[in-house]
Amino acid sequence: MLLRKKLIGLPLVQKILGWRHTGFSVHSQVRAQTKSEAEIVGKYIIRPVLSLKRLFFDETEGNVRYQHSRHGSQEESMDYLDFIARISSHIPDKGQAPAVLSVVK
């Protein structure tokens, strides 16, 4: 549908269709009103919350270490429960509109 309405291009559609698990579902009652809003939501959806390449787990200490930059110059270490709490805070409540639409309006 987004391709047909020219809101995204074919390369992005092919990329999304190549994903084994998309990791998200679409809430159909919240709709973008403009092409700009649709692009913002699309960019938000395809960007992961974190990179698994920058995530490390120390089983002996029970700590998670995350490098915020590609070069490892900014790194943060935390208890695994704190890490789970921080990551799960990005999961919206059922029926909640994505924050990106709230910012646009």
C-alpha positions as CSV (number, residue, x, y, z in Angstrom):
1,M,0.0,0.0,0.0
2,L,2.8,2.5,0.9
3,L,4.6,1.6,-2.3
4,R,1.4,2.0,-4.4
5,K,0.8,5.5,-2.8
6,K,4.5,6.3,-3.4
7,L,5.2,6.9,0.3
8,I,8.2,4.6,0.2
9,G,10.4,3.2,-2.6
10,L,10.8,-0.3,-3.9
11,P,14.3,-0.9,-2.3
12,L,12.8,-0.3,1.1
13,V,9.9,-2.6,0.4
14,Q,12.3,-5.3,-0.7
15,K,14.4,-4.8,2.4
16,I,11.3,-5.1,4.7
17,L,10.0,-8.2,2.9
18,G,13.4,-9.8,3.4
19,W,13.2,-9.6,7.1
20,R,12.5,-12.9,8.8
21,H,10.7,-11.3,11.7
22,T,9.7,-7.7,11.5
23,G,9.4,-7.2,15.2
24,F,6.4,-4.9,15.1
25,S,2.7,-4.8,14.3
26,V,0.6,-2.0,12.9
27,H,-2.1,-0.3,14.8
28,S,-4.6,0.7,12.1
29,Q,-6.5,3.4,14.0
30,V,-3.6,5.8,14.0
31,R,-3.0,7.1,10.5
32,A,-0.5,9.5,9.0
33,Q,-2.2,12.5,7.5
34,T,0.6,13.6,5.2
35,K,3.5,12.0,3.3
36,S,5.9,13.7,5.7
37,E,4.2,12.0,8.7
38,A,4.2,8.6,6.9
39,E,8.0,9.0,6.2
40,I,8.7,9.8,9.9
41,V,6.7,6.8,11.1
42,G,8.4,4.6,8.5
43,K,11.9,5.8,9.5
44,Y,11.0,5.2,13.2
45,I,9.8,1.7,12.5
46,I,12.8,0.5,10.5
47,R,15.4,1.9,13.0
48,P,16.1,-0.6,15.8
49,V,16.2,0.5,19.4
50,L,19.8,-0.8,19.8
51,S,22.5,-2.6,17.9
52,L,23.2,-6.2,18.9
53,K,26.8,-5.7,17.6
54,R,27.3,-3.1,20.4
55,L,25.7,-5.2,23.2
56,F,27.7,-7.4,25.5
57,F,26.6,-9.6,28.5
58,D,28.9,-10.5,31.3
59,E,27.4,-13.7,32.7
60,T,29.6,-13.8,35.8
61,E,28.7,-10.3,36.9
62,G,25.1,-10.2,35.4
63,N,25.9,-6.9,33.7
64,V,25.0,-5.6,30.3
65,R,27.5,-3.4,28.5
66,Y,26.4,-1.2,25.6
67,Q,28.6,0.9,23.3
68,H,26.6,4.0,22.3
69,S,29.0,4.8,19.4
70,R,30.5,2.6,16.7
71,H,34.0,3.3,18.0
72,G,33.3,2.4,21.6
73,S,34.1,5.9,22.9
74,Q,30.8,6.0,24.8
75,E,30.0,2.9,26.8
76,E,27.5,2.2,29.5
77,S,27.3,-0.8,31.9
78,M,24.3,-1.7,34.0
79,D,22.6,-4.6,35.8
80,Y,20.7,-6.9,33.4
81,L,17.3,-6.1,35.1
82,D,17.9,-2.3,34.6
83,F,18.7,-3.0,31.0
84,I,15.5,-5.0,30.5
85,A,13.5,-2.2,32.1
86,R,15.1,0.5,29.9
87,I,14.5,-1.5,26.7
88,S,10.9,-2.5,27.6
89,S,10.1,1.2,28.1
90,H,10.2,1.6,24.3
91,I,7.3,-0.8,23.9
92,P,4.1,1.3,23.6
93,D,1.0,0.4,25.6
94,K,-1.7,-1.4,23.7
95,G,-3.5,1.2,21.4
96,Q,-1.0,3.9,22.2
97,A,0.0,6.1,19.2
98,P,3.7,6.2,18.3
99,A,5.4,9.3,19.9
100,V,6.6,10.3,16.4
101,L,3.0,11.2,15.3
102,S,2.4,13.2,18.5
103,V,5.5,15.3,17.8
104,V,4.4,16.0,14.2
105,K,0.9,17.2,15.0
